[in-house]
Amino acid sequence: MYLNNNQISRLAEYAATNYELSCSWRSAYDSVIDEIYSEYGFKPRASLIKLVIRRAQVIWEGHRIAAQAVME
């Protein structure tokens, strides 16, 4: 099964939020696997999870840069 771009973006936001709460990309990785399985009913391939986590890292970096700009 394939996920569309909007679904992947939603999962990336979910992973970024999970990272914010847990401070662990591994925890975000595991939570995305659980979310895909419960929401869409299939076990995702590693490539899909890595894509979601990479997008989450980009989101997180954007938040970090924005916060740093506010503090300067």
N, C-alpha and C positions, 0 to 999 in steps of 0.2 A: 504494500500500500504506500502511496505517496502523499505527502502533505504539501499544501500550497504555501505560497510565500507568506500570506497572512497568518496561517497557523504556525509556521516556523517563527515568525516575528513575535507572536504571542508567547510561544514557548521560551524564546530568548528573554523576553521581559520577565517571565516567571523565573527563569534561571538567575537573572541578575538580581531580582528581589531575594531569592533564596540565598545567593552569595552575600548580599548585604546583611542578612540575618545570621548566617552561619560563619561567614569569613572563610569559606572552604569551597573551592571549585569542585572538589570531589563530591561534596554533599549536593551541590547544584547539579552535577552530572547524574548522580543517583536519583535525585528528585525528578529530573526531566524524564528519565526512563520510566519511573513510576507513573508520572502524569500522562505520558503517551500511552502506556498500557491501560490505565484506567479510563482515559478520555476517548481513545481511538481503538482500543482493543487489540493491539498487536505489539510484539516486542520489536523495538526499533533497532536498526543496524547501527553499528558504531559510527559510521560516516554521518548519519543524521544527527546523532547526539553531539559529535564534534562540531558540526556546523552550528547547531543551536548554542553550544557553549562558546564558540568563537564569536558569534553575534552578541551574546551576553557580555563577553569581555569587552567588546567594542562599546556597548551601551555603558558599561561600568566605567570605562576609560573616559567617555564623554562626560559622565557625571563628575568624575574626579577632576577633570580639567575645568569644568564649569565652577566647581566649588573652589578650586585653587584660584581662579580668576576673581572670584568674589572676595576672597581673603586678601588679595594684593592691593 
